[in-house]
Amino acid sequence: MSRSPQTPAIDVRYVRDEDVPEWTRAFSTGYLRPSVEGAADYMRVALADDRAIGAFDKGRCVGTYRSSVQELTVPGGARLPVSAVSKVSVAGTHRRRGLLNRMLDLDLRDAQQRGEPAVVLDAAQYAIYGRYGFGPATQMAWFEIDVHRAGLHRQQSGDRSDICLVGADEYFKLAPEAYERFRVAQHGALRRDTLWWQEATGQRIGPGSTWTEPFYAVHVDEASGDVDGLMCFSAQERWGAMLPQSPLQVRDLVALGPSAERALLRYAVSMDWVSTVHLPFRAPDTLAPHWLGDPRAARITALSDFMWLRILDLPRALSARTYSTEGAVVLEVDDPVGFAHGRWLLEGGASGATVSSTSRSADIALGVQHLSSLYLGDEAATRLAELGHVEELHPGALRRADALFRTGRRPWSPRAVSSEHYGQAGLG
């Protein structure tokens, strides 16, 4: 049935305080979650410093969108202000009416005005966001470790004296500072705010949820006495034929160096009664399997794109990171919306880069979504060219671009946006 000319247009706008209950209901419906008492008040706290957009049809919310101020660590260690998008939904009754286009357009243009040179999100569906200029910029791997094949003897698991089990209150005091030191050194990582840590330690519990406190372990550097590794995990006691078969789920594991990561993982794998360790949300090139006696004991059960990125201010974004070699490349960037459109000379190296508009002939032609995939170093221009997404205009340009953008280790994006316990796991 077509809409009558007299039907009021759907209003896409920023959410006011009185809209939060209706916006929360629409978000819950879009994510196939029942509405529960207290959900609006819970979400109101999460949205206090964020930007929520809604699509309203005669007062009823039929589309939701949230963005928050974030910091993204880029290659070289600079922290780039970005807009982190989450809680995106459109009611099934209002699909294909351009509502996502309008919500995204409103936020992206305002993000540019606010001076946020890029936008990040995790995409519930792969096919949606490329047409808006987003490209997959990091990946995640999920591992399952067979403890009996891991080849670790419990009495030789190592480094246990440097690991302390702590309660939620102490973890809340210790973990944020340690994570902050971690994330400023890990390209691809985002900041975790106070709400995130409150939710991770049970100080803030989502409506309709039950809270069972997990285990918290910290690794302490022997020389400095500082916490340099964090692990949150849960376990379920399980037996079969009088044999322990308990699975252990690592909820979060970050470390400032390989020795702390090794110690925490080996501690989890060497725990009595545990037969399987589930290790989610790792970088694909994680060292975790190699901390085991038999790396084949760690089996990848899933591999997926995770953080998607969209460059808005191209000169600022590209000049914020460092590059693996000294070199230059001229990029012809197609951005239908116009934010990053143009021909750009990138001159980069280990100490930084300069980016300027140029009339020189282009070396490479590509869409902004594919440049966004290259940005953190997880993708290669050569591979994108083989897929038909990048055109090499001068011989050797793809190799130069690969040498510039690549990083020694792949980017990694541990989960970082608050309200995950009531929102979608991931960036938000």
C-alpha positions as CSV (number, residue, x, y, z in Angstrom):
1,M,0.0,0.0,0.0
2,S,1.5,3.3,-1.0
3,R,1.7,6.2,1.4
4,S,-0.9,8.9,1.0
5,P,0.4,12.4,0.0
6,Q,-1.2,13.7,3.2
7,T,0.8,11.3,5.4
8,P,3.4,13.3,7.4
9,A,7.0,12.7,6.4
10,I,9.0,10.5,8.7
11,D,11.0,12.8,11.0
12,V,14.7,11.9,11.4
13,R,16.3,13.9,14.3
14,Y,18.3,13.8,17.4
15,V,16.6,12.1,20.3
16,R,15.3,14.3,23.2
17,D,15.1,13.1,26.8
18,E,11.4,12.4,26.5
19,D,12.0,10.2,23.4
20,V,14.3,7.8,25.2
21,P,11.6,5.2,26.3
22,E,10.2,5.0,22.7
23,W,13.7,5.0,21.2
24,T,14.7,2.2,23.6
25,R,11.6,0.2,22.7
26,A,12.4,0.5,19.0
27,F,16.0,-0.5,19.6
28,S,14.9,-3.6,21.6
29,T,12.5,-4.6,18.9
30,G,15.1,-4.2,16.2
31,Y,17.5,-6.4,18.0
32,L,14.8,-9.0,18.7
33,R,14.9,-8.4,22.5
34,P,11.8,-8.1,24.7
35,S,11.1,-4.7,26.3
36,V,11.9,-4.9,30.0
37,E,11.2,-2.6,32.9
38,G,13.9,-0.1,33.5
39,A,15.4,-0.4,30.0
40,A,14.8,3.3,29.2
41,D,16.4,4.5,32.5
42,Y,19.4,2.2,31.8
43,M,19.8,3.5,28.3
44,R,19.3,7.1,29.3
45,V,22.5,6.9,31.4
46,A,24.4,5.3,28.5
47,L,23.2,8.0,26.2
48,A,24.1,10.9,28.5
49,D,27.3,11.8,26.7
50,D,26.4,10.2,23.3
51,R,24.3,11.2,20.3
52,A,21.2,9.2,19.6
53,I,19.2,9.7,16.4
54,G,15.7,8.4,15.8
55,A,13.3,8.1,12.9
56,F,9.8,8.9,14.0
57,D,6.6,8.1,12.1
58,K,3.7,10.0,13.7
59,G,5.5,9.9,17.1
60,R,6.5,6.2,16.9
61,C,10.2,5.5,16.7
62,V,10.9,3.2,13.7
63,G,14.6,3.7,13.4
64,T,17.5,4.0,15.9
65,Y,21.1,5.1,15.7
66,R,23.7,5.9,18.3
67,S,27.2,7.5,18.0
68,S,29.7,8.3,20.7
69,V,33.0,10.1,20.9
70,Q,35.9,7.7,20.8
71,E,39.6,7.5,20.4
72,L,41.2,5.1,17.9
73,T,44.9,4.2,18.2
74,V,46.4,4.2,14.7
75,P,49.7,2.8,13.5
76,G,52.5,4.8,15.2
77,G,50.5,5.3,18.4
78,A,48.6,8.5,17.7
79,R,45.1,8.6,19.1
80,L,42.6,9.7,16.5
81,P,39.2,11.1,17.6
82,V,36.5,9.1,15.9
83,S,32.7,8.7,16.0
84,A,31.8,5.1,17.2
85,V,28.4,4.1,15.7
86,S,26.1,1.5,17.3
87,K,22.5,0.6,18.1
88,V,21.5,0.9,14.4
89,S,18.1,-0.5,13.6
90,V,15.2,0.1,11.2
91,A,11.7,-1.4,11.9
92,G,10.7,-4.2,9.5
93,T,7.6,-2.2,8.6
94,H,9.7,0.7,7.4
95,R,12.5,-0.9,5.3
96,R,13.6,0.6,2.0
97,R,12.4,4.1,2.8
98,G,15.9,5.5,3.1
99,L,15.8,5.9,6.9
100,L,19.3,4.5,7.4
101,N,20.6,6.8,4.7
102,R,19.1,9.8,6.4
103,M,20.3,8.8,9.9
104,L,23.8,8.1,8.7
105,D,23.9,11.3,6.6
106,L,22.9,13.4,9.6
107,D,25.5,11.9,11.8
108,L,28.4,11.8,9.3
109,R,27.9,15.4,8.4
110,D,27.8,16.4,12.0
111,A,30.8,14.2,12.8
112,Q,32.8,16.1,10.1
113,Q,31.7,19.4,11.6
114,R,32.8,18.2,15.1
115,G,36.2,17.5,13.8
116,E,36.0,13.7,13.9
117,P,38.1,12.5,10.9
118,A,36.7,9.0,10.8
119,V,33.8,6.8,11.9
120,V,33.9,3.2,13.1
121,L,31.3,0.5,13.7
122,D,30.8,-3.2,13.7
123,A,28.5,-4.3,11.0
124,A,25.7,-6.7,11.8
125,Q,25.4,-7.4,8.1
126,Y,28.3,-7.3,5.7
127,A,26.5,-6.0,2.7
128,I,25.1,-2.8,4.2
129,Y,27.8,-0.4,5.0
130,G,30.2,-0.5,2.0
131,R,27.8,1.7,0.0
132,Y,28.2,4.4,2.7
133,G,32.0,4.4,2.4
134,F,32.8,2.0,5.2
135,G,35.3,-0.8,4.8
136,P,36.3,-3.7,7.0
137,A,39.5,-2.6,8.8
138,T,40.1,-5.3,11.4
139,Q,39.3,-9.0,11.8
140,M,38.6,-11.2,14.8
141,A,39.3,-14.9,15.4
142,W,37.6,-17.2,17.9
143,F,39.6,-20.1,19.3
144,E,38.8,-23.3,21.1
145,I,41.7,-24.9,23.0
146,D,41.7,-28.6,23.7
147,V,43.5,-28.6,27.1
148,H,44.4,-32.3,26.8
149,R,46.2,-31.6,23.6
150,A,47.8,-28.4,24.7
151,G,50.9,-30.1,25.9
152,L,51.2,-28.2,29.2
153,H,52.1,-29.9,32.5
154,R,50.3,-28.1,35.3
155,Q,53.3,-28.0,37.5
156,Q,55.3,-26.4,34.6
157,S,52.7,-24.0,33.3
158,G,54.9,-21.1,34.5
159,D,54.5,-17.6,35.8
160,R,51.7,-18.4,38.3
161,S,53.5,-16.4,41.1
162,D,52.9,-13.2,39.0
163,I,49.1,-13.8,38.7
164,C,46.6,-12.7,41.3
165,L,43.0,-13.5,41.5
166,V,41.0,-10.5,42.6
167,G,37.4,-9.5,43.3
168,A,35.3,-7.3,41.1
169,D,35.9,-4.2,43.3
170,E,39.7,-4.5,43.1
171,Y,39.5,-5.3,39.4
172,F,37.6,-2.1,38.8
173,K,40.4,-0.2,40.5
174,L,43.3,-1.9,38.7
175,A,42.0,-2.7,35.3
176,P,41.2,0.7,33.7
177,E,44.7,2.1,34.0
178,A,46.3,-1.1,32.8
179,Y,43.9,-1.2,29.8
180,E,44.7,2.4,29.0
181,R,48.4,1.7,28.8
182,F,47.6,-1.3,26.6
183,R,45.3,0.5,24.1
184,V,47.7,3.4,23.5
185,A,50.2,0.9,22.2
186,Q,47.8,-1.3,20.2
187,H,46.7,0.1,16.8
188,G,43.0,-0.6,16.2
189,A,42.1,-0.4,19.9
190,L,39.5,2.0,21.3
191,R,39.1,3.6,24.7
192,R,36.9,2.0,27.4
193,D,34.9,4.4,29.5
194,T,33.8,4.1,33.1
195,L,30.4,2.7,32.1
196,W,32.2,-0.2,30.4
197,W,34.1,-1.1,33.5
198,Q,31.0,-0.8,35.7
199,E,29.2,-3.2,33.4
200,A,32.2,-5.6,33.3
201,T,32.3,-5.8,37.1
202,G,28.6,-5.9,38.0
203,Q,28.3,-2.3,39.3
204,R,25.9,-1.7,36.5
205,I,23.6,-4.5,35.5
206,G,21.3,-4.4,32.4
207,P,17.6,-4.6,33.0
208,G,16.2,-8.1,32.8
209,S,19.7,-9.5,33.3
210,T,21.1,-11.6,36.1
211,W,24.6,-11.1,37.3
212,T,27.0,-13.9,38.3
213,E,30.4,-12.6,39.1
214,P,33.1,-14.1,36.9
215,F,36.7,-14.6,37.9
216,Y,39.2,-11.8,37.5
217,A,43.0,-12.4,37.2
218,V,45.7,-9.8,36.9
219,H,49.3,-10.3,35.9
220,V,51.9,-8.2,37.8
221,D,55.2,-7.2,36.3
222,E,57.9,-8.4,38.7
223,A,60.3,-5.5,38.1
224,S,57.9,-2.6,38.3
225,G,55.1,-4.0,40.4
226,D,52.6,-2.7,37.9
227,V,49.6,-4.7,36.5
228,D,50.5,-5.5,32.9
229,G,47.8,-8.1,32.1
230,L,44.1,-8.6,32.6
231,M,41.8,-11.6,32.2
232,C,38.2,-12.0,33.0
233,F,36.8,-15.5,32.7
234,S,34.0,-17.8,33.7
235,A,33.8,-21.6,34.0
236,Q,31.1,-24.2,34.3
237,E,31.6,-27.3,36.3
238,R,30.8,-30.3,34.2
239,W,31.5,-34.1,34.5
240,G,31.2,-37.1,32.3
241,A,31.8,-40.7,33.3
242,M,33.5,-39.5,36.5
243,L,35.9,-37.3,34.5
244,P,36.0,-33.5,34.7
245,Q,35.0,-31.9,31.4
246,S,34.5,-28.3,32.4
247,P,34.6,-25.5,29.8
248,L,36.3,-22.2,30.6
249,Q,35.2,-19.0,28.7
250,V,37.7,-16.2,28.5
251,R,35.6,-13.0,28.4
252,D,38.4,-10.6,28.1
253,L,42.2,-10.9,27.9
254,V,44.6,-8.0,27.3
255,A,48.3,-7.7,28.0
256,L,50.9,-5.1,27.6
257,G,53.5,-7.6,26.4
258,P,53.9,-11.2,25.3
259,S,55.1,-12.5,28.7
260,A,51.9,-11.3,30.5
261,E,49.7,-12.7,27.7
262,R,51.6,-16.0,27.8
263,A,51.3,-16.3,31.6
264,L,47.5,-15.6,31.7
265,L,46.7,-17.9,28.9
266,R,48.8,-20.7,30.3
267,Y,47.2,-20.2,33.6
268,A,43.7,-20.7,32.1
269,V,44.8,-23.7,30.1
270,S,46.5,-25.4,33.1
271,M,43.5,-25.0,35.5
272,D,42.3,-28.1,37.2
273,W,39.1,-29.7,35.8
274,V,39.1,-27.6,32.7
275,S,39.0,-29.6,29.4
276,T,38.3,-26.8,26.9
277,V,39.2,-23.1,26.9
278,H,37.1,-20.8,24.6
279,L,39.1,-17.7,23.6
280,P,37.1,-15.3,21.5
281,F,37.7,-11.9,20.0
282,R,41.5,-12.3,19.2
283,A,43.5,-10.8,16.4
284,P,44.0,-13.4,13.6
285,D,47.8,-13.2,14.2
286,T,47.5,-13.7,17.9
287,L,50.5,-15.5,19.5
288,A,48.1,-17.4,21.7
289,P,48.4,-20.8,20.0
290,H,52.2,-20.6,20.2
291,W,52.1,-20.3,24.0
292,L,50.9,-23.9,24.1
293,G,53.1,-27.0,23.8
294,D,51.1,-28.0,20.7
295,P,49.7,-25.0,18.8
296,R,47.3,-27.3,17.0
297,A,45.4,-27.6,20.2
298,A,44.1,-24.1,19.5
299,R,41.5,-24.4,16.7
300,I,39.9,-21.4,15.0
301,T,36.2,-21.9,15.2
302,A,35.3,-18.6,13.6
303,L,37.0,-15.8,11.7
304,S,35.1,-12.6,10.8
305,D,35.5,-8.9,10.0
306,F,35.0,-6.8,13.1
307,M,35.7,-3.1,13.0
308,W,34.5,-1.2,9.9
309,L,36.0,2.3,9.3
310,R,34.9,5.2,7.2
311,I,37.4,8.1,6.5
312,L,35.8,11.6,6.5
313,D,38.8,14.0,6.7
314,L,41.3,12.2,4.5
315,P,44.3,14.5,5.0
316,R,43.9,14.5,8.8
317,A,43.3,10.7,9.0
318,L,46.2,9.7,6.7
319,S,48.7,12.1,8.3
320,A,47.9,10.9,11.8
321,R,49.5,7.5,11.3
322,T,53.1,6.5,10.5
323,Y,54.1,4.3,7.6
324,S,56.4,1.3,7.4
325,T,58.7,2.7,4.8
326,E,59.6,6.1,3.3
327,G,57.6,6.6,0.1
328,A,54.9,8.5,-1.8
329,V,51.8,7.6,-3.7
330,V,49.1,9.6,-5.4
331,L,45.6,8.3,-4.6
332,E,42.5,9.0,-6.7
333,V,39.7,8.6,-4.2
334,D,36.1,8.2,-5.2
335,D,33.7,9.3,-2.4
336,P,30.2,9.9,-3.8
337,V,29.2,11.8,-0.7
338,G,32.2,14.1,-1.1
339,F,34.0,13.9,2.2
340,A,37.2,12.3,1.0
341,H,36.8,12.7,-2.7
342,G,39.7,14.0,-4.8
343,R,43.3,13.3,-5.8
344,W,45.7,13.2,-2.9
345,L,49.5,13.0,-2.6
346,L,50.5,10.9,0.4
347,E,54.2,11.2,1.4
348,G,54.9,9.0,4.5
349,G,57.4,7.3,6.6
350,A,58.3,6.1,10.0
351,S,58.1,9.6,11.5
352,G,54.7,10.6,10.0
353,A,53.2,11.8,6.8
354,T,52.0,14.8,4.9
355,V,48.9,14.7,2.7
356,S,47.9,17.3,0.2
357,S,45.6,17.8,-2.8
358,T,47.5,17.4,-6.0
359,S,47.2,17.7,-9.8
360,R,49.9,15.1,-10.4
361,S,48.7,12.0,-12.2
362,A,47.3,9.3,-9.9
363,D,49.1,6.1,-9.1
364,I,46.1,4.2,-7.7
365,A,42.3,4.7,-8.1
366,L,40.0,3.4,-5.4
367,G,36.8,4.0,-3.5
368,V,36.9,5.5,0.0
369,Q,35.6,2.3,1.4
370,H,38.7,0.4,0.2
371,L,41.1,3.1,1.3
372,S,39.4,2.8,4.7
373,S,40.1,-0.9,4.7
374,L,43.8,-0.1,4.0
375,Y,44.0,2.5,6.8
376,L,45.0,0.4,9.8
377,G,47.2,-2.0,7.9
378,D,45.0,-5.1,7.9
379,E,44.4,-5.1,4.1
380,A,46.7,-4.9,1.1
381,A,46.2,-2.8,-2.0
382,T,47.5,-5.7,-4.2
383,R,44.8,-8.0,-2.8
384,L,42.1,-5.4,-3.3
385,A,43.3,-4.9,-6.9
386,E,43.0,-8.7,-7.5
387,L,39.4,-8.4,-6.3
388,G,38.7,-5.6,-8.8
389,H,38.4,-2.9,-6.1
390,V,41.6,-1.0,-6.8
391,E,43.0,0.1,-10.1
392,E,46.8,0.5,-10.6
393,L,47.5,3.4,-12.9
394,H,51.3,3.3,-12.8
395,P,53.4,0.1,-12.7
396,G,54.7,-0.6,-9.2
397,A,52.2,1.6,-7.4
398,L,50.4,-1.3,-5.7
399,R,53.7,-2.5,-4.3
400,R,54.5,0.9,-3.0
401,A,51.1,1.3,-1.4
402,D,51.5,-2.1,0.3
403,A,54.9,-1.2,1.6
404,L,53.6,2.1,3.0
405,F,50.4,0.9,4.7
406,R,51.3,-2.5,6.0
407,T,52.1,-3.0,9.7
408,G,54.3,-5.6,11.5
409,R,51.3,-6.9,13.4
410,R,47.7,-6.8,12.4
411,P,45.4,-4.3,14.1
412,W,43.2,-5.5,17.0
413,S,40.0,-4.0,18.4
414,P,39.0,-5.5,21.7
415,R,35.4,-4.7,22.6
416,A,35.2,-1.2,24.1
417,V,31.8,0.6,24.0
418,S,29.6,0.7,27.1
419,S,26.0,-0.8,27.2
420,E,27.2,-4.0,25.6
421,H,25.3,-5.9,28.2
422,Y,22.1,-4.4,26.9
423,G,23.3,-3.7,23.4
424,Q,25.0,-5.6,20.7
425,A,28.3,-7.2,21.7
426,G,31.1,-5.6,19.8
427,L,31.9,-1.9,19.4
428,G,28.5,-1.2,20.8
